[in-house]
Amino acid sequence: MWLIFDNVFMKLEMFYRCKGWKVSFFGVHVYMVYGEAGSETLRYFEMASKFLPKSIWTPETIVTSFIVEKAEGSYLVDVEGRRFIDLTSQWSTNNVGNVNREILEAAIEGLKQYGFIIYSLNLHKAVFDLVTELLRIRPSNNLTRVALELSGTGAVDAAVKFAVKVKKRPHIISFLGQYHGYYTGTLGYGPESADARRYFENLYGNAAILLPYPDSYRRPEYMNCEEWGKFIIDYIEEWVLKYQAPPDRIAAILFEPIACEAGVWIPPDSFIYGLKKLAGKYGWFLIADEVMTGFGRTGKWFAIQNWNIDVDLMPLGKGISGGIFPIAAVYGSEEAMASEPVEYGTTFGGHPAGCLAAIANIRVLEKYGIVDRAARLGEKVLKKIRDWPERYEIVGDVRGKGLVIGIEFVKDKKQKTRNPESAKIVYLESIKKGVVPLMDVGDWVLRIQPPLTIEEEVLMYAIDVIEDCIKMAEKEFKKV
């Protein structure tokens, strides 16, 4: 039974006004029902304001307006007992569903057997079991070794360390809009936004040479997609190598095969193949960040398999263990990982329970055919929404691979003016109707990244809800 939540922002409005704060989330009112003042939801928000960092709970930065008490399968359940369809999979972490039991049991057994062992101090059997499984499903025979980490951000950081130390060159090439994590180091490799780098600018130096990522929708109007991708490749060769750094001072190219956090940017083939050609020509490592796209998200085990090219380093995270236990990894070539010792890692990287959870995750993906299912289900969703840009004035583009899908909102189809206001309305109205899409504060792209195991009828229902909310937002837009 799907509940329609309305007239709910008033209680939270009262709560924030008592604090002397503004009372709009994303610039518009929150529409979730909170029950009576003093309810569990309001109590937790008050605790958040007292005990958590400001970025978690202010009206300007909060992302959702309910408190999760339980997660199961394709749903989130809040402290008021309401069930929401989860179209986020927690940023493509819970790919095999929220709280997958088979993976949970494997992690529990790991804790019983090992407790905690630091794998860089005392190698344990679970490391070798996981490495064997990862190498079995590797996307390329060029990737022969595996380093274990704790988080995707740590994995990206480790990959860059391998590249710079082995090549003995100070620079990497990376791209604007990519997301590699919020550590001060990884923010320098590919800023998700200018605001994310604010106040930290002096910490980055000039290690990363940053260039535009060829977002096919927002390409120059006089170029087609392939010309846009080729332009970036030509710019590297004709301008970067002549005026910024010679080839023998560049260690690697760091790129996302699909830039999910930027808004599901799917690059033209000329860009991917051009990067590969440059890396081979100048002896650079090619680093494909698969933290968000790995483990079935795009309908392939790894997104780079959509282009069938070899890379030298590949950071993994998020979906590697089904969200049950933190762990990450880096695939590496012989040159990248066997040439000389490279310092990387954290205390809890390669945790035994995380290793066993990751092994179980791989087996669950295989056992139930989840990767192929993600490809099929993603095609059905794209077919259902493909005509939205023609039907709705505020929808500029829809795009995706597998179950990473983006809906971009615009104010003007010709100018492609970004429309975060309409995106906010659609996001909040969807939550009001029990569906939770994925969107960051200030975004103009709404993302659909559900668990890959989501029931087809549930997903299609959620898409219908989003479309209803688009119709509502379009009416509001036309009033302005």
C-alpha positions as CSV (number, residue, x, y, z in Angstrom):
1,M,0.0,0.0,0.0
2,W,1.5,3.3,-1.0
3,L,0.9,6.3,1.2
4,I,0.5,9.8,-0.1
5,F,2.2,12.1,2.3
6,D,1.0,15.7,2.4
7,N,0.7,18.8,4.6
8,V,3.8,17.5,6.4
9,F,6.3,20.3,6.2
10,M,4.5,22.4,8.8
11,K,5.9,20.4,11.8
12,L,9.4,20.6,10.5
13,E,8.9,24.3,9.7
14,M,7.9,24.9,13.3
15,F,10.9,23.0,14.5
16,Y,13.4,25.0,12.5
17,R,11.7,28.4,13.2
18,C,12.1,27.7,16.9
19,K,15.8,27.4,16.1
20,G,15.7,30.7,14.3
21,W,16.7,29.1,11.0
22,K,15.3,29.4,7.5
23,V,12.7,26.8,6.8
24,S,13.2,25.6,3.2
25,F,15.0,22.5,2.1
26,F,16.7,22.9,-1.3
27,G,14.9,26.3,-1.5
28,V,11.4,24.7,-1.2
29,H,9.4,23.4,1.6
30,V,9.7,19.8,2.7
31,Y,6.6,17.8,2.0
32,M,7.1,14.8,4.3
33,V,4.6,14.0,7.0
34,Y,6.2,14.1,10.4
35,G,3.2,13.3,12.6
36,E,2.6,15.3,15.7
37,A,5.2,17.8,17.0
38,G,7.6,15.9,19.2
39,S,7.4,12.8,17.0
40,E,10.4,10.5,16.6
41,T,11.4,12.2,13.4
42,L,11.5,15.7,15.0
43,R,13.3,14.3,18.0
44,Y,16.1,12.9,15.8
45,F,16.4,16.1,13.8
46,E,16.8,18.0,17.1
47,M,19.5,15.5,18.2
48,A,21.2,16.1,14.8
49,S,21.3,19.8,15.4
50,K,22.9,19.3,18.8
51,F,25.4,16.6,18.1
52,L,26.2,16.2,14.3
53,P,28.3,18.4,12.0
54,K,26.4,21.3,10.5
55,S,26.6,19.9,7.0
56,I,24.4,17.0,8.0
57,W,21.3,18.9,9.3
58,T,21.0,22.5,8.1
59,P,18.0,23.4,5.9
60,E,20.5,24.3,3.1
61,T,22.4,21.0,3.1
62,I,20.0,18.2,4.2
63,V,19.2,15.8,1.5
64,T,16.3,13.8,2.9
65,S,13.6,14.6,5.4
66,F,13.0,11.4,7.2
67,I,15.0,9.2,9.6
68,V,15.7,5.6,8.5
69,E,15.2,2.9,11.1
70,K,15.5,-0.1,8.9
71,A,16.4,-1.1,5.4
72,E,15.3,-4.2,3.5
73,G,15.5,-5.3,-0.1
74,S,14.3,-2.4,-2.2
75,Y,12.9,-0.4,0.7
76,L,13.8,2.1,3.4
77,V,11.7,2.2,6.5
78,D,11.6,5.3,8.7
79,V,11.1,5.8,12.4
80,E,7.4,6.4,11.8
81,G,7.1,3.0,10.1
82,R,6.7,4.4,6.6
83,R,8.2,2.4,3.7
84,F,10.0,4.2,0.8
85,I,11.1,2.7,-2.5
86,D,14.9,3.1,-2.5
87,L,16.1,4.3,-5.9
88,T,19.6,5.2,-4.5
89,S,21.0,1.9,-3.3
90,Q,23.0,4.3,-1.2
91,W,25.1,5.6,-4.1
92,S,25.3,2.2,-5.8
93,T,26.6,0.5,-2.7
94,N,23.8,-1.9,-1.9
95,N,23.7,-3.3,-5.4
96,V,22.3,-6.7,-4.3
97,G,19.5,-5.1,-2.2
98,N,19.5,-3.6,1.3
99,V,20.8,-6.1,3.9
100,N,21.4,-9.1,1.6
101,R,21.2,-12.1,4.0
102,E,23.8,-14.2,2.2
103,I,26.4,-11.5,2.4
104,L,25.5,-10.6,5.9
105,E,26.0,-14.2,7.1
106,A,29.4,-14.3,5.4
107,A,30.5,-11.1,7.1
108,I,29.3,-12.4,10.5
109,E,31.3,-15.6,10.0
110,G,34.4,-13.5,9.2
111,L,34.0,-11.6,12.4
112,K,33.6,-14.8,14.4
113,Q,36.6,-16.4,12.8
114,Y,39.0,-13.4,12.6
115,G,37.7,-10.5,14.6
116,F,40.1,-8.0,13.1
117,I,43.5,-8.6,11.5
118,I,45.6,-5.9,9.8
119,Y,46.5,-7.5,6.5
120,S,49.6,-5.4,5.9
121,L,50.9,-6.6,9.3
122,N,49.6,-10.2,9.4
123,L,48.4,-11.6,6.1
124,H,45.3,-13.7,6.6
125,K,43.6,-16.3,4.4
126,A,40.6,-14.2,3.6
127,V,42.9,-11.8,1.6
128,F,43.9,-14.5,-0.7
129,D,40.4,-15.9,-1.1
130,L,39.1,-12.4,-2.1
131,V,42.1,-11.7,-4.4
132,T,41.5,-15.0,-6.2
133,E,37.8,-14.2,-6.8
134,L,38.6,-10.6,-8.0
135,L,41.1,-11.9,-10.5
136,R,38.7,-14.5,-11.7
137,I,36.2,-11.8,-12.7
138,R,38.7,-9.2,-13.8
139,P,37.8,-7.2,-16.9
140,S,41.2,-7.6,-18.5
141,N,44.2,-10.0,-18.4
142,N,46.4,-7.0,-18.0
143,L,45.2,-6.7,-14.4
144,T,47.1,-9.3,-12.5
145,R,47.3,-7.9,-8.9
146,V,45.0,-6.5,-6.3
147,A,45.6,-4.0,-3.4
148,L,43.0,-3.8,-0.7
149,E,41.7,-0.6,0.9
150,L,38.9,0.6,3.1
151,S,37.0,3.0,0.9
152,G,36.6,4.0,-2.7
153,T,38.3,7.3,-2.0
154,G,41.2,5.4,-0.4
155,A,41.3,3.2,-3.5
156,V,41.6,6.1,-5.8
157,D,44.3,7.7,-3.7
158,A,46.2,4.4,-3.7
159,A,45.9,4.1,-7.5
160,V,47.4,7.5,-7.9
161,K,50.2,6.7,-5.5
162,F,51.1,3.6,-7.5
163,A,51.1,5.6,-10.8
164,V,53.2,8.5,-9.5
165,K,55.8,6.4,-7.7
166,V,56.2,3.7,-10.3
167,K,56.4,6.2,-13.2
168,K,58.4,8.7,-11.2
169,R,56.5,11.5,-12.7
170,P,54.7,14.3,-10.8
171,H,51.5,14.9,-12.8
172,I,48.3,13.1,-13.7
173,I,45.6,14.2,-16.1
174,S,42.0,14.2,-14.8
175,F,38.7,15.8,-15.6
176,L,36.3,18.4,-14.2
177,G,33.1,17.1,-12.8
178,Q,34.4,13.7,-11.8
179,Y,34.0,12.5,-8.3
180,H,36.8,10.7,-6.6
181,G,36.0,11.4,-3.0
182,Y,36.0,14.3,-0.5
183,Y,39.5,13.8,1.0
184,T,41.6,16.8,0.5
185,G,43.9,14.9,-1.9
186,T,41.2,13.3,-4.1
187,L,39.4,16.6,-4.4
188,G,42.4,17.8,-6.3
189,Y,42.2,14.9,-8.8
190,G,38.7,15.7,-10.1
191,P,36.5,18.3,-8.4
192,E,32.8,17.5,-8.3
193,S,32.1,21.2,-7.9
194,A,34.0,24.5,-7.2
195,D,32.3,24.8,-3.8
196,A,33.6,21.4,-2.7
197,R,37.2,22.8,-3.1
198,R,36.4,26.1,-1.4
199,Y,39.1,27.0,1.3
200,F,41.2,24.0,0.3
201,E,42.6,25.4,-2.9
202,N,46.1,25.8,-1.6
203,L,46.4,22.2,-0.6
204,Y,46.2,20.8,-4.2
205,G,49.3,22.3,-5.9
206,N,49.5,21.5,-9.6
207,A,49.7,17.7,-9.4
208,A,46.5,17.2,-11.5
209,I,46.0,18.8,-14.9
210,L,42.2,19.2,-15.1
211,L,40.3,19.3,-18.3
212,P,36.6,19.2,-19.3
213,Y,34.9,15.8,-19.3
214,P,33.0,15.5,-22.6
215,D,29.4,15.6,-21.4
216,S,27.6,14.6,-24.6
217,Y,24.5,16.6,-23.8
218,R,26.3,19.8,-23.0
219,R,28.7,19.7,-25.9
220,P,29.5,22.8,-28.1
221,E,26.6,23.3,-30.5
222,Y,28.9,23.2,-33.5
223,M,30.2,19.7,-32.6
224,N,28.6,16.2,-32.6
225,C,29.4,13.9,-29.7
226,E,32.3,12.2,-31.3
227,E,33.9,15.5,-32.4
228,W,33.5,16.7,-28.8
229,G,35.4,13.7,-27.4
230,K,38.1,14.0,-30.0
231,F,38.5,17.7,-29.3
232,I,39.4,16.9,-25.7
233,I,42.0,14.3,-26.8
234,D,43.5,16.7,-29.4
235,Y,43.6,19.4,-26.7
236,I,45.7,17.2,-24.5
237,E,48.2,16.5,-27.3
238,E,48.3,19.9,-28.9
239,W,48.1,22.2,-25.8
240,V,48.6,20.4,-22.5
241,L,51.8,18.6,-23.7
242,K,53.2,21.8,-25.3
243,Y,52.4,24.3,-22.6
244,Q,51.6,22.6,-19.3
245,A,53.7,19.4,-19.0
246,P,55.8,17.4,-21.4
247,P,54.7,13.7,-21.8
248,D,57.6,12.4,-19.6
249,R,56.3,14.4,-16.6
250,I,52.8,12.8,-16.7
251,A,52.3,9.5,-14.8
252,A,48.7,8.7,-15.6
253,I,45.2,9.6,-16.8
254,L,42.5,9.2,-14.2
255,F,39.0,9.0,-15.5
256,E,35.5,7.7,-14.8
257,P,34.1,5.5,-17.6
258,I,30.7,7.0,-16.7
259,A,30.7,10.1,-14.6
260,C,27.8,9.2,-12.3
261,E,28.0,11.9,-9.7
262,A,28.4,14.6,-12.3
263,G,25.0,13.7,-13.7
264,V,25.4,10.3,-15.5
265,W,27.7,11.7,-18.2
266,I,28.3,8.9,-20.8
267,P,31.3,9.9,-22.8
268,P,31.6,9.5,-26.6
269,D,33.6,6.5,-27.9
270,S,36.2,8.9,-29.3
271,F,37.1,10.0,-25.8
272,I,37.6,6.6,-24.2
273,Y,39.5,5.2,-27.2
274,G,41.5,8.4,-27.5
275,L,42.6,8.2,-23.8
276,K,43.8,4.6,-24.4
277,K,45.7,5.7,-27.5
278,L,47.4,8.6,-25.6
279,A,48.3,6.4,-22.7
280,G,49.9,3.8,-24.9
281,K,51.8,6.4,-27.0
282,Y,53.4,8.2,-24.1
283,G,53.7,5.4,-21.5
284,W,51.1,6.7,-19.1
285,F,49.1,4.5,-16.8
286,L,45.3,4.5,-17.5
287,I,43.3,4.6,-14.3
288,A,39.6,3.8,-14.6
289,D,37.7,4.8,-11.5
290,E,35.0,2.1,-11.1
291,V,34.1,2.8,-7.5
292,M,30.5,3.7,-8.4
293,T,30.1,1.8,-11.7
294,G,31.6,-1.5,-10.7
295,F,29.9,-4.8,-9.9
296,G,27.0,-4.7,-12.3
297,R,25.7,-1.2,-12.1
298,T,26.0,-0.5,-15.9
299,G,24.8,-4.0,-17.0
300,K,28.4,-5.2,-17.2
301,W,30.6,-6.3,-14.3
302,F,32.6,-3.2,-14.9
303,A,31.7,-0.1,-16.9
304,I,35.0,-0.2,-18.9
305,Q,33.8,-3.4,-20.5
306,N,31.3,-1.3,-22.5
307,W,34.4,-0.3,-24.5
308,N,36.5,-3.4,-24.1
309,I,39.8,-1.7,-23.5
310,D,42.7,-2.6,-21.1
311,V,43.5,-0.3,-18.2
312,D,46.5,-0.4,-15.8
313,L,44.8,0.5,-12.5
314,M,41.2,0.3,-11.4
315,P,39.9,1.5,-8.1
316,L,36.9,-0.4,-6.7
317,G,34.6,0.3,-3.8
318,K,30.9,0.9,-2.9
319,G,29.2,-2.2,-4.5
320,I,32.2,-4.5,-3.8
321,S,30.6,-6.0,-0.7
322,G,26.9,-5.2,-1.1
323,G,27.1,-2.5,1.5
324,I,27.4,-5.0,4.3
325,F,31.0,-4.3,5.4
326,P,33.4,-1.5,4.4
327,I,36.1,-2.6,2.0
328,A,37.7,-1.4,-1.3
329,A,40.3,-2.6,-3.7
330,V,42.5,-1.6,-6.6
331,Y,43.2,-3.8,-9.6
332,G,46.7,-3.3,-11.0
333,S,49.0,-4.4,-13.8
334,E,52.4,-6.0,-13.2
335,E,54.2,-2.8,-14.0
336,A,51.9,-0.8,-11.6
337,M,52.1,-3.1,-8.6
338,A,55.2,-5.3,-9.0
339,S,57.9,-2.9,-10.0
340,E,58.6,-1.5,-6.6
341,P,57.1,-1.1,-3.1
342,V,54.4,1.6,-2.8
343,E,53.1,2.8,0.5
344,Y,49.3,2.8,0.7
345,G,46.5,1.6,2.9
346,T,44.7,2.2,6.1
347,T,44.3,0.3,9.4
348,F,41.0,-1.3,8.5
349,G,41.6,-1.8,4.8
350,G,41.3,-5.5,3.8
351,H,39.3,-6.3,7.0
352,P,38.7,-10.1,7.0
353,A,34.9,-9.7,7.4
354,G,35.0,-7.3,4.4
355,C,36.9,-9.8,2.4
356,L,34.4,-12.5,3.0
357,A,31.5,-10.1,2.4
358,A,33.0,-9.2,-1.0
359,I,33.4,-12.8,-2.0
360,A,29.8,-13.5,-1.1
361,N,28.7,-10.5,-3.1
362,I,30.4,-11.8,-6.2
363,R,28.8,-15.2,-5.8
364,V,25.3,-13.6,-5.2
365,L,25.7,-11.5,-8.4
366,E,26.6,-14.7,-10.3
367,K,24.1,-17.0,-8.7
368,Y,21.1,-14.9,-9.5
369,G,22.3,-13.4,-12.9
370,I,22.0,-9.9,-11.5
371,V,24.4,-8.2,-13.8
372,D,22.6,-9.3,-17.0
373,R,19.3,-8.5,-15.3
374,A,20.5,-4.9,-14.6
375,A,21.2,-4.5,-18.3
376,R,17.7,-5.7,-19.3
377,L,15.9,-3.7,-16.6
378,G,17.9,-0.6,-17.5
379,E,16.9,-0.9,-21.1
380,K,13.2,-1.2,-20.1
381,V,13.4,2.0,-18.0
382,L,15.2,3.9,-20.7
383,K,12.6,2.8,-23.2
384,K,9.8,4.0,-20.9
385,I,11.3,7.4,-20.3
386,R,13.1,8.1,-23.6
387,D,10.4,10.4,-24.9
388,W,10.3,12.6,-21.8
389,P,12.4,15.3,-23.3
390,E,9.9,15.6,-26.2
391,R,6.9,15.4,-23.8
392,Y,8.0,17.7,-21.0
393,E,9.4,21.2,-21.4
394,I,11.5,21.0,-18.2
395,V,13.2,17.7,-19.2
396,G,16.3,18.3,-21.3
397,D,17.7,14.8,-21.5
398,V,17.5,11.3,-20.2
399,R,20.4,8.9,-20.4
400,G,21.9,5.8,-18.8
401,K,23.6,2.5,-18.9
402,G,22.1,-0.4,-17.0
403,L,20.7,0.9,-13.8
404,V,22.5,4.2,-13.6
405,I,20.1,6.7,-15.2
406,G,20.0,10.4,-15.2
407,I,17.1,12.9,-15.9
408,E,18.4,16.4,-16.6
409,F,16.1,19.4,-16.0
410,V,16.4,22.6,-18.0
411,K,14.7,25.9,-18.2
412,D,15.2,26.4,-21.9
413,K,15.7,23.5,-24.4
414,K,17.9,25.6,-26.8
415,Q,20.1,27.2,-24.2
416,K,20.1,24.1,-22.0
417,T,19.9,26.4,-18.9
418,R,20.2,24.3,-15.8
419,N,17.0,24.0,-13.8
420,P,17.7,22.9,-10.2
421,E,14.5,24.4,-9.0
422,S,12.3,21.9,-11.0
423,A,14.6,19.1,-10.1
424,K,14.1,19.9,-6.4
425,I,10.4,19.8,-6.7
426,V,10.4,16.5,-8.5
427,Y,12.8,15.1,-5.9
428,L,10.7,16.3,-2.9
429,E,7.4,15.4,-4.4
430,S,8.7,11.9,-5.2
431,I,9.6,11.4,-1.5
432,K,6.2,12.7,-0.6
433,K,4.8,9.8,-2.6
434,G,7.1,7.2,-1.0
435,V,9.8,7.1,-3.7
436,V,13.4,8.2,-2.9
437,P,15.5,9.1,-6.0
438,L,19.1,10.2,-5.8
439,M,20.0,13.8,-5.9
440,D,22.5,16.1,-4.2
441,V,21.8,19.6,-3.0
442,G,21.8,22.0,-5.9
443,D,21.7,19.4,-8.6
444,W,19.7,19.7,-11.8
445,V,20.0,16.0,-12.6
446,L,17.8,13.4,-10.8
447,R,19.3,10.0,-10.8
448,I,17.8,6.5,-10.7
449,Q,20.3,4.0,-9.1
450,P,18.2,1.4,-7.4
451,P,19.4,-1.9,-6.0
452,L,20.0,-4.2,-9.0
453,T,17.7,-6.7,-7.4
454,I,14.7,-4.3,-7.3
455,E,11.4,-5.9,-8.4
456,E,10.5,-4.8,-11.9
457,E,7.0,-3.9,-11.0
458,V,8.2,-1.8,-8.0
459,L,10.7,0.0,-10.2
460,M,8.2,0.8,-12.9
461,Y,5.7,2.0,-10.3
462,A,8.5,4.4,-9.0
463,I,9.1,5.7,-12.5
464,D,5.4,6.4,-12.9
465,V,5.5,8.3,-9.6
466,I,8.5,10.4,-10.8
467,E,6.7,11.1,-14.1
468,D,3.6,12.4,-12.1
469,C,5.9,14.6,-10.1
470,I,7.5,16.0,-13.3
471,K,4.0,16.9,-14.5
472,M,3.5,18.8,-11.3
473,A,6.8,20.5,-11.5
474,E,6.1,21.5,-15.1
475,K,2.9,23.2,-14.1
476,E,4.8,25.2,-11.4
477,F,7.5,26.1,-13.9
478,K,4.9,27.5,-16.4
479,K,3.5,29.7,-13.7
480,V,6.8,31.6,-13.3
